[in-house]
Amino acid sequence: MSHLIRVTKEFPFEMAHVLWNYDGPCRNVHGHSYRLFVTISGIPSENPENPKNGMVMDFSDLKSIVKSKIVDIFDHSVVVSQSEDKEKTEMFKKLFGNTVVVPYQPTCENLVADFAGRIEKHLPSGVDLHSLKLYETATSFAEWFASDNG
């Protein structure tokens, strides 16, 4: 009996960012304790010979993808837009070391969309990225749903 199932795994990481040309205090370097929730969907294996029988995807396989494509890159980094002044970007690199330059304003909204693209293409056949939820603070988050994005 086949059922479409959704499973979710949480990934905490620390990251700082700068919002270029922003008119509030977030224009300064500041950090957050992010929490990324990744939800995938699929039909669990029904093959008793398969060591992954009963699973949509092994949580450790999902962890490996998200760790290599998101956490290892963004954890303990400073993220800045490529629109930022080049001298400031070089200063961030010297001051903070791990500086990630992205082609967008590094808001929670843009980060969650970027993360979806980084994860989606690495999922195995038969497993779909359903949604992402990225908490920037304990009470603020952005969500991305595959159904909203074609």
C-alpha positions as CSV (number, residue, x, y, z in Angstrom):
1,M,0.0,0.0,0.0
2,S,1.7,3.1,-1.3
3,H,1.4,6.4,0.5
4,L,3.0,9.7,-0.3
5,I,4.9,10.7,2.9
6,R,6.7,13.9,3.9
7,V,9.6,13.8,6.2
8,T,11.5,16.8,7.7
9,K,14.9,17.3,9.2
10,E,16.2,20.3,11.0
11,F,19.6,21.9,10.5
12,P,20.9,24.6,12.9
13,F,23.8,26.9,12.0
14,E,25.3,30.3,12.9
15,M,25.6,33.0,10.2
16,A,26.2,36.7,10.0
17,H,25.1,38.9,7.1
18,V,25.0,42.5,6.0
19,L,22.1,44.0,4.1
20,W,23.5,46.3,1.5
21,N,21.7,49.7,1.0
22,Y,19.2,48.8,3.8
23,D,17.8,51.7,5.8
24,G,17.7,50.1,9.2
25,P,20.2,48.6,11.7
26,C,20.6,45.4,9.7
27,R,22.8,47.3,7.3
28,N,25.6,46.6,9.8
29,V,27.2,43.2,10.2
30,H,25.1,41.1,12.6
31,G,24.5,37.4,13.2
32,H,21.7,35.0,13.8
33,S,21.2,31.4,15.0
34,Y,19.5,30.0,11.9
35,R,17.3,26.9,11.9
36,L,16.6,25.3,8.5
37,F,13.8,22.8,8.2
38,V,14.0,20.7,5.1
39,T,10.9,18.7,4.1
40,I,11.0,16.1,1.3
41,S,8.3,13.9,0.0
42,G,8.1,10.5,-1.7
43,I,6.7,7.0,-1.4
44,P,8.6,4.8,1.1
45,S,10.5,1.8,-0.4
46,E,8.4,-1.3,-0.2
47,N,11.2,-3.6,-1.1
48,P,12.1,-5.9,1.8
49,E,15.5,-6.6,0.1
50,N,16.3,-2.9,0.2
51,P,18.2,-1.8,3.4
52,K,16.2,1.4,3.1
53,N,12.9,-0.4,3.2
54,G,10.1,1.7,4.6
55,M,12.0,5.0,4.1
56,V,11.4,7.9,1.7
57,M,15.0,8.7,2.1
58,D,17.5,7.9,4.8
59,F,17.8,10.9,7.1
60,S,21.6,10.5,7.1
61,D,21.6,10.8,3.2
62,L,19.5,14.0,3.5
63,K,21.9,15.3,6.2
64,S,24.9,14.7,3.9
65,I,23.3,16.7,1.1
66,V,22.2,19.7,3.3
67,K,25.5,19.7,5.2
68,S,27.7,19.8,2.0
69,K,25.5,22.2,0.1
70,I,24.4,24.6,2.8
71,V,25.8,24.1,6.3
72,D,29.5,23.6,5.4
73,I,29.3,26.8,3.2
74,F,27.2,29.1,5.4
75,D,27.9,28.1,9.0
76,H,30.0,30.7,10.8
77,S,30.3,32.8,7.7
78,V,29.5,36.4,6.9
79,V,27.2,36.7,3.8
80,V,27.3,39.8,1.7
81,S,25.7,40.8,-1.6
82,Q,27.9,41.2,-4.6
83,S,26.4,44.7,-4.9
84,E,28.3,45.6,-1.7
85,D,31.2,48.0,-2.1
86,K,34.2,45.9,-3.2
87,E,36.5,47.5,-0.6
88,K,34.0,46.6,2.2
89,T,33.8,43.1,0.9
90,E,37.6,42.7,1.0
91,M,37.6,44.2,4.5
92,F,35.0,41.6,5.6
93,K,37.1,38.8,4.1
94,K,40.2,40.0,6.0
95,L,38.3,40.7,9.2
96,F,36.0,37.6,9.3
97,G,37.7,35.1,7.0
98,N,34.8,33.0,5.8
99,T,32.9,35.5,3.7
100,V,30.3,34.3,1.2
101,V,29.4,36.7,-1.6
102,V,26.0,36.0,-3.1
103,P,24.3,37.5,-6.2
104,Y,21.3,38.7,-4.1
105,Q,20.5,40.7,-1.0
106,P,21.1,38.1,1.8
107,T,17.7,38.4,3.4
108,C,16.0,35.4,5.0
109,E,13.6,35.3,2.0
110,N,16.4,35.2,-0.6
111,L,18.5,32.7,1.4
112,V,15.6,30.2,1.6
113,A,15.1,30.4,-2.1
114,D,18.8,29.9,-2.8
115,F,19.0,27.0,-0.4
116,A,16.1,25.3,-2.2
117,G,18.0,25.4,-5.5
118,R,21.1,24.1,-3.8
119,I,19.3,21.1,-2.3
120,E,16.7,20.2,-4.9
121,K,19.1,19.1,-7.7
122,H,20.9,16.6,-5.4
123,L,17.9,14.6,-4.2
124,P,17.6,11.1,-5.5
125,S,15.0,10.0,-8.1
126,G,11.6,9.6,-6.6
127,V,12.3,12.1,-3.8
128,D,11.0,15.7,-4.1
129,L,11.8,18.8,-2.2
130,H,8.4,19.8,-0.7
131,S,9.4,22.9,1.4
132,L,12.0,24.7,3.4
133,K,11.5,26.9,6.4
134,L,14.3,29.1,7.5
135,Y,14.1,30.7,11.0
136,E,16.3,33.8,11.3
137,T,15.2,34.4,14.9
138,A,13.0,32.5,17.3
139,T,9.9,34.3,16.0
140,S,10.8,35.2,12.3
141,F,11.1,32.8,9.4
142,A,10.7,32.6,5.6
143,E,9.2,29.6,3.8
144,W,9.7,28.1,0.3
145,F,7.2,25.6,-1.2
146,A,7.8,23.7,-4.4
147,S,4.1,24.0,-5.2
148,D,4.5,27.8,-5.3
149,N,7.6,27.7,-7.5
150,G,6.6,25.4,-10.4
